[in-house]
Amino acid sequence: MARKLPKLPVRSLVSVLILLAALVFAGHAMAQSDDTRPRLLFIVESDSRLPLVKALHVEYLDMLRFNDPRELELNRTFLVERYGGLGLDAVMVLGAHALSYVVANREAFAPGAPIVYGGFGEAGMMTALSGQTLPDVSGVISPFDFRSTLDLALTVQPDAPEIVVITGSARFDRQWRSAFTSVIADTYRDLPVRFLPEATADEYLAEARTLDPGAIVLLLSVNLDAEGRRFLPVQFAEALAEASAAPVWSLYETQIGKGIVGGTVEDLSSTGREIGKMLRTAIAGDPLAEPVKVTAVPTVDWRAMQRHGLDLGRLPKGSRILFYEPTLWEQYRVFLIAVAAVVAAQTATIFGLVFHRRRYFRTQASLDLERSQLIHVSRNLRLGQLSASLAHEINQPLAAIQANAEAGARIAGRTPPDLVEIGAIFQDINNDVRRAASTIANLRRLMVKGEVTMERLDLNEIVRATLALAQSELANSGVQVRQVLSPGPVEVSGNGPQLQQIVLNLVLNASEAMDGLPEAAKTLRVSTVFHPGGAATLTVEDAGPGIPPDQREEVFRPFVSSKPLGLGVGLAICRSIAAAHGGSLAFVDPEAAGARIVLTLPPGGART
Amino acid sequence: MSVVWLVDDDAAILRGLERLLNAEGFVTRCFQDAATFLDAHDPALAGCAVIDLGLRESSGLALQDRLAKDGGGRPVIFLTGQSSIPTAVQAMRAGAVDYLTKPVEADTLLAAIRSALELDHARRRQLSAERDVRALLASLTPRESEVLQEIVSGRLNKQIAHRLGAAEKTIKVHRGRVMQKMGVRSVAELVTLMSRLQDARSA
């Protein structure tokens, strides 16, 4: 209910009361025919600027302005003329003076009609009825209690230097002054109390501006200022709250929301509910209950509290906080949690993907590295296999050089030395040095480790260099090699050592495949073809037992080896090298017996 | 005059070795493969063979087999590029006089060749001595040969007569003929001569 209050278009005590009373009534009234509808008269002490529901009879006595006996008599005549014959079922009175007036004149315009009252406090009761209890007169007594409001203010502002009290110059306002000063003199709970003397509205506001921001301002009521300007108390409250440097406290709930910080005030919705209940009883003709005292509730305006930097945490338990603007978090908590969850999930997903991607790249990089290491290891294994024959390849020229050098030394020692022979010896030594150097260069090209670079190469040169390296090994195994190389260079783009590795593997595999054959049958054919499209093929054929068609893929699987000591990675690595060159490596149907494997490299070489 | 037979499939090495040996005064004959060498080989000529076992050990060892069979016991020095103990053992067991790893110091090779030639020389001397004894033995009659075996076995005339079923006087005559034909004056000399033959046979 509290939350809904600010949404009401009209905020005034009366309108709320009447609306509520009407609502309580509605169900009851509509069930009856026109003739039996209850007749109600609302008599309002104040003026008609308070908007009221039209369905009811409402009269505004405007007693604050027109309160001399002649005016009151005029009103009485009017009421008698207008309502005397209607047979009112009940009269609802707002205001203490109005109540005393109605009680005095009821028999003239509403004979026998019960009176329900509201809109004033204990003091008003004393004014109106002088403590009497009358039959058919009851209502709701509002708690206008400055002490409890001051207590609330002191709780919220424990360090306040003083209490400043303001009230106006109207009769009503002055009643507040006397009510207050009769209870509180110079101090309240050891705090100095300063009752501002009657002044003009502007003077009040000017004074309020200069106040210590920590002070407590208690606004009682200003209907009229010292120079005769009239106000609705709520108008003045709004102006004062805006001007004041210190928090302004009030006794009326209607003023909370206009800049007033708060007060211990009645909850108008419950007041209205009580009045409504009592009216129903009155209309039904049942005896009215005892007057109901509405309890005051500590109530604050959250916005005003914020403006003055007051701590909500100091409010007593059970306080009402009006105009609370929930933070985004409070207002949309579920939504925000959902959004946060979605964002978190997305973030997690993104991080997950990023992490996965990074791990993928890392794995890829390490795989590349491992593959290149594996390629290298596999190549070294193959070279290790060749080591004996390679050592021989280097040893032969060294042996020749040594023999020549020894012979040369002896020939040179003779008289006369055979210079022609010595010249021939030096020539031979030179040739043998070149021979050894080229073997080493060949070997080093194949053993190079590190960055794998792609360059333009002649596949024929690759074949020749590789066969030169393997030559001794092949000869030792009794294998006859036939090179059928494409005339002219076969240009490919690739990595020399890796391509040589393929050739070496294929050639040595072919040689090993023919191990059991008689020497005459051990023939190996290596051919290159440069195709018109630019693609190049290298074919290695042997005369061995061959590979059955259903095994031709199997042999490329890692760790599959037909050799007792084979690691089984050679062909797998060769194929991966071929793939890295954008090419392929596969066994095809042989022309005769034996195996035939073809390396195809794409036109213009490959990607890196 | 001794000949050093050089066999190596590497022409450069062959030429280098040939130069070295020629410079040292050896007569050489060079071959690049086993078949050509075997065709040209004359067991009657004194000398030794220096053979590169080559890459194909089987061919080197096979060549050694052939030489042992038909080569008249030609001393063989093996050169190898890749020394391996099993190969070396096999080569030595088959009668190689040396097994050298290339590249080989000239002095080592020359010393090996010289000792191989000496061996060949000694072998040839013995062979010729053997041939002489056999020629003398061939001049004996069957009866004289029988008597020779008995004498070498250390029997007396009386025992020999008894074993061969002849008169002691007849055996005495045969004995004189044997000693005369074999060109020895004492039984001791005869035994020495015969034992040389025995050695040659068992060698």
Interface residues (C-beta under 8 A of the other chain):
Chain A: A388 S389 A391 H392 N395 Q396 P397 L398 A399 A400 I401 Q402 A403 N404 E406 A407 G408 R410 I411 E421 I425 D428 N431 D432 R435 S472 A475 N476 G478
Chain B: D10 A12 I13 R15 G16 L17 R19 L20 N22 A23 E24 L55 R56 L79 G81 Q82 K102 P103 V104 E105 A106
